[in-house]
């Protein structure tokens, strides 16, 4: 890896990783120059052969000059190590190392930015990432890489959050009578061969190894920082010392930046600015900008403030003076039209039954109530003296189609499951679902063998299944005025004794899974050993596979008659419905690139795409077969841009709202 734009405090800009192909154990070393690779490999070879008792027989690397030099070749030859190299400029042939490097960098980046730590500590973050990767299982090995190499399970009781604030103990020998007994520090990683932590002394800027330290891992590090991030593109994030912590070298590292840079002012009105939270001065992003709405006088006051330098450093900040009204955030439609916020759903039963659209909500409530009564979800009984009934409430939602239009008003009666008591109202709560790998394997099998697949789900799924526990629930709103409690002394003395599962109960999903599992087994299905939510029955043309994900099911078979039989068997006990209607006509793809549309519709354009193999014209084939229809969409209204492009906050909010993604936005009058 490298060169990094930022040097570590030890002057390193490169990192080299050595990975054991069998165990996937990774070791990281840091270097000032690429020519140090041979020295690091010798260290790695000695450590691994000493730990495993086995000799390295093969080294696989890219074709970089650091691996093809004369000294490196001579050393490998003397050690009888076969050297496998990639084709020049084809590092992807060494995919294991490339993927590991990416994993290390991604983890390190998250650690640095989550805790607001300078980039110059990137080596400490990479080291900690490697330490974690070696102690977690992966898709290849059942055991952890550490356990495979060292034949002992790793100890994770000392696992800490990278960058966590803490207080390290100062030994008696290094302090006087009235001196502080602890110093404020930040966690940087683990020291190999030493029972201690690598920490950064916030006050002195020194990296120390301590044994006794109290970390506050649940405290936000941003609350203790005075750093102000800006757009200093030349400033890099750094890491620990020059060599890996496993080398045991401790250095005194000064990380103060005593230069105080006055805040800059940049007036901009192109983008709607959201006021930054007043409790924190730090905003982390890829562009490293802070955009903040401020009065001119307030901004002028900020110019006179001196930002106290922290142990992490001081940066510059851009402050925008654009005054923005709250409603301006919704102005993102060409022509200046105002995007009205999506319909609000009622939050209470009383609100739902008194709104202008109360008729629709009352129909939804009546439909849900009918389902509860038909399923005999409860029975009315006098309130037992020894039982404490749990509460319930109505929850409302709007179901929309792919165009964002409301197609259904939904109401659900849910229990207040948070008031249930373990051992009294419930025992076990775990409910399995199909693994994504199982779903992919099923789809691959169906595609390869030409099997039919249909998808369906069970309506009001959590209302099925009998409860083993004795649970009482308060009367729901809307039931009091509909039921005549002639035998009861009063409404306050009557409760619902639950006979069936209900939404909100902690064990509701488990009860449903047990119910559908029994029913599928009664139909002749058997769960797979590797996944309890994948059921199979029959062989050859009669083979049928059912994949269960809570209430959604995938049913596959070579014959549609078999699928219909299975669906009929499930529908005998549960209210089953197919998902999605049969498609009529071609699938519409909205495209904002007219050149791509012309390429798909006109064969003569292929000469202009020499970088694309002429075999890859899948869309053109579907257009010719009338399975796909391309329609032009203006770039400003291309909804998927917010997932693939860097946009202004105004455009981002507009596209997210149009796509029904993210939190709802409200207008302000």
C-alpha positions in Angstrom: 0.0 0.0 0.0 1.2 3.5 -0.7 2.6 5.9 -1.0 0.3 7.6 1.4 0.0 11.4 1.1 0.6 11.7 4.8 3.6 10.5 6.6 3.3 8.7 9.9 5.1 10.4 12.9 7.8 7.8 12.3 8.2 9.0 8.6 6.5 6.0 6.9 4.5 6.3 3.8 4.3 2.7 2.7 2.8 -0.5 4.2 3.3 -4.1 3.1 1.0 -6.9 4.0 1.9 -10.6 4.2 -1.0 -13.0 4.2 -1.0 -16.7 4.9 -3.1 -18.2 2.1 -4.3 -21.1 4.3 -5.4 -19.3 7.5 -5.8 -15.8 6.0 -3.7 -14.4 8.8 -2.4 -11.0 7.9 0.8 -9.2 9.1 1.4 -5.6 8.4 4.7 -3.7 8.3 5.3 0.0 7.6 8.2 1.4 5.6 9.7 4.7 4.6 10.9 3.2 1.2 9.8 0.3 -1.0 13.3 -1.1 -0.8 12.6 -2.2 2.8 10.3 -5.0 1.6 13.1 -7.6 1.7 14.0 -6.7 5.3 10.3 -6.9 6.3 9.8 -10.2 4.6 12.8 -11.7 6.5 11.1 -10.5 9.7 7.8 -12.0 8.7 9.4 -15.3 7.7 11.2 -15.6 11.0 8.1 -14.8 13.0 5.7 -17.1 11.1 8.1 -20.1 10.9 8.7 -19.8 14.6 5.0 -19.6 15.4 3.9 -22.4 13.1 6.9 -24.6 12.9 6.6 -24.8 9.2 8.7 -23.3 6.4 7.4 -20.9 3.7 7.5 -22.7 0.4 5.9 -20.1 -2.0 5.6 -16.4 -2.2 3.0 -14.8 -4.4 3.3 -11.1 -5.2 2.7 -8.5 -7.8 5.4 -7.7 -10.4 6.6 -4.6 -8.5 10.3 -3.8 -8.7 10.7 -4.3 -4.9 9.9 -8.0 -5.5 11.9 -8.6 -8.7 15.2 -7.1 -7.6 18.4 -9.1 -7.6 18.8 -9.2 -3.8 15.2 -10.4 -3.3 15.6 -13.1 -6.0 18.9 -14.3 -4.4 17.3 -14.5 -1.0 14.3 -16.5 -2.2 16.6 -18.9 -4.1 18.8 -19.5 -1.0 15.7 -20.2 1.1 14.2 -22.5 -1.6 11.1 -20.4 -1.8 9.2 -20.4 -5.1 8.2 -17.0 -6.3 4.9 -16.6 -8.2 4.4 -13.1 -9.8 1.4 -11.5 -11.5 1.5 -10.3 -15.1 2.8 -6.8 -15.3 0.1 -4.2 -14.6 -2.3 -6.9 -13.5 -2.3 -6.7 -9.7 -5.8 -8.2 -9.7 -4.3 -11.6 -10.3 -3.1 -11.4 -6.7 -6.7 -10.9 -5.6 -6.3 -12.1 -2.0 -3.7 -9.4 -1.2 -5.6 -6.7 -3.0 -8.9 -7.5 -1.2 -7.1 -7.5 2.2 -5.4 -4.2 1.5 -8.8 -2.7 0.7 -10.3 -4.1 3.8 -7.6 -2.7 6.0 -7.8 0.7 4.4 -11.6 0.8 4.6 -11.6 -0.2 8.2 -8.8 2.3 9.0 -10.6 5.1 7.3 -13.8 4.4 9.3 -11.9 4.4 12.5 -10.1 7.6 11.8 -13.2 9.5 10.7 -15.6 8.1 13.3 -13.4 9.3 16.1 -12.2 12.5 14.3 -8.5 11.5 14.4 -5.9 13.0 12.1 -4.8 11.0 9.1 -1.2 10.9 10.3 -2.3 8.1 12.6 -3.3 5.9 9.7 -0.7 3.2 10.6 -2.1 2.8 14.1 -5.6 2.4 12.5 -4.3 -0.1 9.9 -2.5 -2.1 12.7 -5.7 -2.3 14.8 -7.7 -3.3 11.7 -5.3 -6.2 11.1 -5.5 -7.2 14.7 -9.3 -7.4 14.5 -9.3 -9.2 11.1 -7.0 -11.9 12.5 -9.5 -12.5 15.3 -12.8 -12.8 13.4 -13.9 -15.7 11.2 -14.2 -15.3 7.5 -16.1 -16.9 4.6 -13.2 -19.4 4.0 -12.1 -20.5 7.5 -14.4 -21.8 10.2 -11.9 -20.8 12.9 -10.3 -17.4 13.2 -6.9 -16.9 11.5 -5.3 -16.3 14.8 -6.5 -19.7 16.1 -5.3 -21.5 13.0 -1.8 -20.0 13.3 -1.2 -20.1 17.0 -3.5 -23.1 17.9 -5.2 -21.2 20.6 -8.4 -19.2 20.8 -7.9 -15.4 20.8 -8.8 -13.4 23.9 -11.3 -10.6 23.1 -12.0 -9.4 26.6 -9.5 -6.5 26.0 -11.2 -5.4 22.7 -11.6 -1.6 22.8 -13.0 1.1 20.5 -10.3 2.7 18.4 -9.8 6.4 19.4 -11.8 6.0 22.6 -11.1 8.5 25.3 -9.5 7.1 28.5 -7.5 7.9 31.5 -4.2 6.0 32.0 -2.6 5.3 35.3 0.6 7.2 36.2 2.9 4.9 38.3 3.9 6.1 41.7 7.5 6.3 40.6 6.7 9.0 38.0 4.6 11.4 40.1 4.8 13.4 43.3 2.5 13.7 46.2 -0.1 16.0 44.7 0.4 15.2 41.1 -2.5 13.7 39.1 -2.8 9.9 39.2 -4.0 9.6 35.6 -3.5 11.3 32.3 -6.1 11.8 29.5 -5.4 9.6 26.5 -6.9 8.1 23.3 -6.7 4.4 22.5 -4.5 3.7 19.4 -4.2 -0.1 19.4 -2.5 -3.2 20.9 1.2 -3.9 21.6 2.3 -7.3 20.5 4.3 -9.2 23.1 3.3 -6.8 25.9 0.2 -6.9 28.1 -0.7 -3.3 27.5 -2.5 -0.8 25.3 -1.0 1.7 22.9 -2.4 5.1 23.9 -1.8 8.7 22.8 -1.3 11.2 25.7 -3.6 14.0 24.8 -1.6 16.6 26.7 2.0 15.7 25.7 1.4 14.1 22.3 3.4 11.0 23.3 2.5 7.5 22.3 2.8 5.3 25.4 2.2 1.6 26.4 0.1 1.3 29.5 -1.5 -1.6 31.3 -4.0 0.2 33.7 -6.3 2.5 31.8 -10.0 3.3 32.0 -11.7 3.8 28.6 -15.0 5.6 28.1 -16.1 3.8 25.0 -19.7 5.0 25.0 -18.6 8.7 25.1 -18.5 10.6 21.9 -14.9 11.6 21.2 -16.2 14.8 19.5 -17.3 16.2 22.8 -13.6 16.4 23.9 -12.2 17.9 20.7 -11.6 21.5 19.7 -10.6 20.6 16.2 -12.2 22.5 13.3 -12.1 20.7 10.0 -11.7 22.6 6.8 -10.8 22.0 3.2 -7.0 21.6 3.6 -6.5 19.1 0.8 -2.8 18.9 1.3 -3.1 17.8 4.9 -3.1 14.0 5.4 -4.1 11.7 8.2 -1.4 9.9 9.8 -0.6 6.9 11.8 1.6 5.5 14.4 5.4 5.0 14.4 7.5 3.8 11.5 7.4 0.1 12.3 4.5 -2.1 13.3 3.6 -2.1 17.0 4.7 -5.7 17.1 8.3 -4.5 16.9 7.9 -3.0 20.4 9.5 0.4 19.6 8.1 3.3 21.7 8.8 6.8 20.4 8.1 10.3 21.7 5.9 11.9 19.1 4.8 15.5 19.2 1.5 16.1 17.4 0.7 19.6 18.4 0.0 22.1 15.7 0.6 25.4 17.3 -0.2 27.5 14.3 -3.6 29.1 14.7 -5.3 29.8 11.4 -8.1 32.4 11.3 -11.4 31.2 10.0 -12.1 32.0 6.4 -15.4 33.4 5.0 -16.9 32.3 1.8 -20.2 33.7 0.7 -22.2 31.3 -1.4 -25.9 31.1 -2.4 -25.7 28.2 -4.8 -26.6 25.5 -2.3 -29.1 25.4 0.4 -27.2 25.1 3.7 -28.5 23.2 6.7 -27.4 24.8 10.0 -24.8 22.7 11.7 -25.5 21.4 15.3 -24.4 23.9 17.9 -23.1 21.3 20.2 -20.3 20.1 18.0 -17.7 21.8 15.8 -16.8 18.7 13.8 -18.4 17.5 10.6 -16.8 14.5 8.9 -17.1 14.0 5.1 -15.1 13.1 2.1 -14.7 16.7 0.9 -13.7 17.8 4.4 -15.8 21.0 4.3 -18.0 22.5 7.0 -21.0 24.4 5.7 -22.7 26.4 8.3 -25.4 29.1 8.3 -24.3 32.1 10.2 -25.1 35.8 10.6 -22.5 38.2 9.3 -22.0 39.6 12.8 -21.6 36.1 14.2 -19.1 35.2 11.5 -17.2 38.4 12.3 -17.1 37.4 15.9 -15.8 34.0 14.9 -12.8 35.6 13.1 -11.7 37.0 16.4 -11.9 33.7 18.3 -8.7 31.7 18.8 -9.2 28.0 18.4 -7.3 26.1 21.1 -5.1 23.5 19.5 -5.8 19.9 20.6 -3.6 16.8 20.5 -5.2 16.0 17.2 -4.5 19.3 15.5 -6.1 22.4 14.2 -7.7 22.9 10.8 -9.4 25.6 8.9 -13.1 26.0 8.4 -15.3 27.5 5.7 -18.3 29.5 7.0 -21.1 30.3 4.7 -23.0 33.5 5.2 -26.0 32.5 3.1 -29.3 33.1 4.9 -31.7 30.3 4.1 -35.3 29.8 5.1 -36.4 26.3 6.1 -38.7 26.0 3.2 -35.9 26.7 0.7 -34.6 23.2 1.3 -37.5 21.9 -0.7 -36.9 24.2 -3.7 -35.3 21.7 -6.0 -37.7 21.5 -9.0 -37.0 23.3 -12.2 -39.3 26.2 -12.6 -39.2 27.0 -8.9 -42.0 24.7 -8.0 -42.3 23.7 -4.4 -42.1 20.0 -3.6 -44.8 19.4 -1.0 -43.9 17.0 1.8 -45.4 13.6 1.6 -48.7 12.9 3.4 -48.4 12.5 7.1 -49.8 9.5 8.8 -51.8 9.8 12.0 -49.9 9.1 15.2 -52.9 8.2 17.4 -56.3 6.5 17.1 -58.0 9.8 18.0 -56.2 11.6 15.2 -57.0 9.0 12.6 -60.7 9.1 13.4 -61.0 12.9 13.3 -59.0 13.8 10.2 -60.3 14.8 6.8 -59.4 11.4 5.5 -60.9 9.6 8.5 -63.1 7.4 6.3 -60.1 5.7 4.8 -58.4 5.2 8.1 -61.7 3.9 9.7 -61.9 1.3 6.9 -58.3 0.2 7.6 -59.1 0.0 11.3 -62.2 -2.1 10.6 -60.3 -4.4 8.3 -57.6 -5.0 10.9 -60.3 -5.5 13.6 -62.1 -8.0 11.5 -58.8 -10.0 11.0 -58.3 -10.1 14.7 -61.8 -11.3 15.4 -61.8 -14.0 12.6 -58.5 -15.4 13.9 -59.9 -15.4 17.5 -56.9 -13.5 18.7 -58.3 -12.9 22.2 -61.2 -13.4 24.4 -62.6 -11.0 27.0 -62.2 -11.9 30.6 -62.3 -10.2 33.9 -59.0 -8.7 34.9 -57.1 -11.2 37.1 -55.8 -9.9 40.3 -52.5 -11.6 40.0 -51.7 -10.4 36.4 -50.5 -7.1 35.0 -52.0 -6.6 31.4 -49.7 -5.1 28.8 -50.8 -2.1 26.8 -51.5 -1.7 23.1 -51.9 1.0 20.5 -52.8 1.5 16.8 -50.0 2.1 14.3 -50.8 3.6 10.9 -49.0 3.6 7.5 -49.5 4.4 3.9 -48.6 1.8 1.2 -47.4 3.3 -2.0 -46.7 1.9 -5.5 -43.6 2.3 -7.6 -44.8 5.8 -8.6 -45.2 7.0 -5.1 -49.0 7.0 -5.2 -51.0 5.9 -2.2 -52.6 2.5 -2.9 -53.6 1.4 0.6 -54.2 2.7 4.0 -52.9 0.3 6.6 -53.7 0.0 10.3 -52.1 -2.4 12.8 -53.0 -3.1 16.4 -49.7 -3.7 18.2 -48.9 -4.6 21.8 -46.5 -2.6 23.9 -44.0 -5.5 24.0 -41.4 -3.4 25.8 -43.5 -4.0 29.0 -43.3 -7.8 28.8 -41.3 -9.5 31.5 -38.8 -12.3 30.7 -39.8 -15.6 32.3 -43.4 -14.4 32.8 -44.7 -13.1 29.5 -42.1 -14.7 27.2 -39.1 -17.1 27.1 -37.3 -17.4 23.7 -37.5 -14.8 21.0 -35.1 -15.9 18.3 -36.7 -16.6 14.8 -34.5 -17.7 11.9 -34.7 -16.3 8.3 -33.2 -17.6 5.1 -29.5 -16.6 4.6 -28.8 -14.4 1.6 -26.3 -17.0 0.4 -29.1 -19.6 0.4 -31.4 -17.3 -1.6 -28.6 -16.7 -4.2 -27.9 -20.5 -4.4 -31.6 -21.2 -4.9 -31.9 -18.6 -7.7 -28.7 -19.9 -9.3 -30.1 -23.5 -9.3 -33.4 -22.4 -10.7 -31.7 -20.4 -13.5 -29.3 -23.3 -14.4 -32.1 -25.9 -14.4 -34.9 -23.9 -15.9 -37.1 -24.0 -12.8 -40.1 -21.7 -12.3 -40.1 -19.3 -9.4 -43.1 -17.6 -7.8 -43.2 -15.2 -4.8 -46.0 -14.8 -2.3 -46.5 -13.7 1.3 -48.8 -14.4 4.1 -51.1 -11.6 5.2 -51.3 -10.6 8.9 -48.5 -13.2 9.4 -47.9 -12.5 13.1 -51.5 -13.2 14.0 -51.0 -16.9 13.4 -49.8 -19.3 16.0 -51.0 -20.0 19.5 -49.3 -18.6 22.6 -47.9 -20.9 25.3 -47.7 -18.1 27.8 -50.7 -16.6 29.6 -50.7 -12.9 28.5 -53.4 -10.3 29.2 -53.8 -7.1 27.2 -55.7 -3.9 27.8 -58.7 -3.2 25.7 -57.7 -1.5 22.5 -59.1 1.9 21.5 -62.2 1.4 19.3 -63.2 -1.8 20.9 -64.8 -0.3 24.0 -67.6 1.4 22.1 -68.3 -1.6 19.8 -68.5 -4.4 22.4 -71.3 -4.7 24.9 -69.8 -5.9 28.1 -73.0 -7.1 29.8 -71.4 -9.6 32.1 -68.6 -7.3 33.2 -68.8 -4.9 36.2 -67.1 -2.2 34.2 -64.7 -1.4 31.4 -61.8 -1.1 33.7 -62.3 -4.7 35.0 -62.3 -6.3 31.6 -59.1 -7.2 29.6 -58.2 -9.3 26.6 -56.6 -12.7 27.2 -54.5 -13.4 24.1 -55.1 -16.7 22.5 -53.1 -16.0 19.3 -49.9 -14.2 18.6 -50.1 -10.4 18.0 -47.9 -7.7 16.5 -45.5 -6.3 19.0 -45.1 -9.3 21.2 -41.4 -10.3 21.7 -42.1 -13.9 20.8 -44.4 -13.1 17.8 -41.9 -13.9 15.1 -40.8 -17.1 16.8 -44.4 -18.3 17.2 -45.0 -17.7 13.5 -41.9 -19.5 12.5 -42.8 -22.5 14.6 -46.3 -22.5 13.1 -45.3 -22.4 9.4 -42.5 -24.9 10.1 -45.0 -27.4 11.4 -47.4 -26.8 8.5 -44.7 -27.2 5.8 -43.5 -30.4 7.4 -47.0 -31.7 7.4 -47.0 -31.1 3.6 -44.0 -33.3 3.2 -41.3 -30.7 3.2 -38.0 -31.1 5.0 -35.7 -28.2 6.1 -32.1 -28.2 4.8 -29.3 -29.0 7.1 -27.4 -25.8 6.2 -30.4 -23.5 6.4 -33.6 -24.2 8.5 -35.6 -21.8 6.3 -35.0 -23.6 3.0 -37.4 -26.5 2.6 -37.3 -29.2 -0.1 -39.7 -31.9 -1.3 -39.7 -34.5 -4.1 -37.2 -35.2 -6.9 -36.9 -34.7 -10.6 -39.9 -32.9 -12.1 -41.8 -33.1 -8.8 -39.0 -31.3 -6.9 -40.1 -28.2 -5.1 -38.1 -25.7 -3.0 -39.6 -23.2 -0.5 -37.4 -20.4 0.8 -38.9 -18.6 3.8 -38.0 -15.1 4.9 -40.4 -14.2 7.7 -43.7 -13.9 5.8 -42.3 -13.8 2.3 -41.8 -17.1 0.4 -40.1 -18.1 -2.8 -41.6 -21.3 -4.3 -39.7 -23.0 -7.1 -40.3 -26.1 -9.2 -40.0 -27.4 -12.7 -43.8 -27.5 -13.1 -46.2 -24.7 -12.4 -48.8 -27.3 -11.3 -46.5 -28.3 -8.4 -46.1 -24.7 -7.4 -49.9 -24.2 -7.5 -50.4 -27.3 -5.4 -48.0 -26.1 -2.7 -49.6 -22.6 -2.7 -53.0 -24.2 -2.3 -51.8 -26.3 0.6 -50.4 -23.2 2.4 -53.6 -21.2 1.7 -55.6 -23.9 3.5 -54.4 -22.5 6.8 -53.0 -19.0 6.0 -54.2 -16.1 4.0 -51.8 -16.2 1.1 -51.4 -13.6 -1.7 -49.1 -13.3 -4.7 -46.7 -10.4 -4.9 -46.8 -8.2 -7.9 -49.1 -8.4 -11.0 -48.2 -9.9 -14.3 -46.2 -7.5 -16.4 -47.9 -6.2 -19.5 -45.6 -4.7 -22.2 -41.9 -3.9 -22.0 -40.0 -2.9 -18.9 -39.3 0.9 -19.1 -35.7 2.0 -18.4 -35.4 5.8 -17.9 -32.1 7.0 -19.4 -30.5 10.5 -19.3 -27.7 9.6 -21.8 -29.0 10.0 -25.3 -25.8 8.5 -26.7 -26.4 5.3 -24.8 -30.0 5.2 -26.1 -28.8 5.7 -29.7 -26.2 2.9 -29.2 -28.9 0.5 -28.0 -31.3 1.3 -30.8 -28.9 1.6 -33.7 -26.5 -1.1 -34.7 -24.3 1.2 -36.8 -23.1 3.0 -33.6 -21.0 0.1 -32.5 -17.9 1.3 -34.4 -17.8 4.3 -32.1 -17.4 2.1 -29.0 -14.2 0.3 -29.6 -13.5 -0.1 -25.9 -16.7 -2.2 -25.5 -16.6 -5.8 -26.9 -19.3 -6.2 -29.5 -20.6 -9.3 -27.6 -21.9 -7.2 -24.8 -25.1 -5.7 -26.2 -27.6 -7.1 -23.7 -29.8 -4.0 -23.6 -29.9 -3.8 -27.4 -31.1 -7.4 -27.6 -33.9 -6.7 -25.1 -34.9 -3.6 -27.0 -35.1 -5.6 -30.3 -37.2 -8.3 -28.5 -39.5 -5.7 -27.1 -38.7 -6.7 -23.5 -37.1 -3.4 -22.7 -38.2 0.1 -23.7 -35.9 3.1 -23.3 -37.3 6.5 -22.4 -35.4 9.7 -22.1 -35.3 11.3 -18.7 -33.9 14.8 -18.0 -30.8 14.6 -15.9 -32.3 16.9 -13.3 -35.0 14.3 -12.7 -32.9 11.1 -12.9 -33.9 9.6 -9.5 -31.0 7.2 -9.1 -28.4 10.0 -9.3 -28.5 10.5 -5.5 -27.1 7.0 -5.1 -24.2 7.3 -7.5 -23.2 11.0 -7.7 -22.1 13.8 -5.5 -24.9 16.3 -5.5 -25.8 19.5 -3.7 -27.9 19.1 -0.6 -30.9 20.7 -2.3 -30.8 18.2 -5.3 -30.1 15.3 -2.9 -33.1 16.0 -0.8 -35.3 16.4 -3.8 -34.3 13.2 -5.4 -34.5 11.3 -2.2 -38.0 12.6 -1.6 -39.0 11.6 -5.1 -37.7 8.1 -4.5 -39.4 7.8 -1.1 -36.0 7.2 0.5 -34.8 8.7 3.8 -36.6 10.8 6.4 -39.7 12.8 5.4 -39.3 16.6 5.0 -41.8 19.1 6.2 -42.6 22.5 4.8 -42.5 25.5 7.0 -45.1 28.3 6.5 
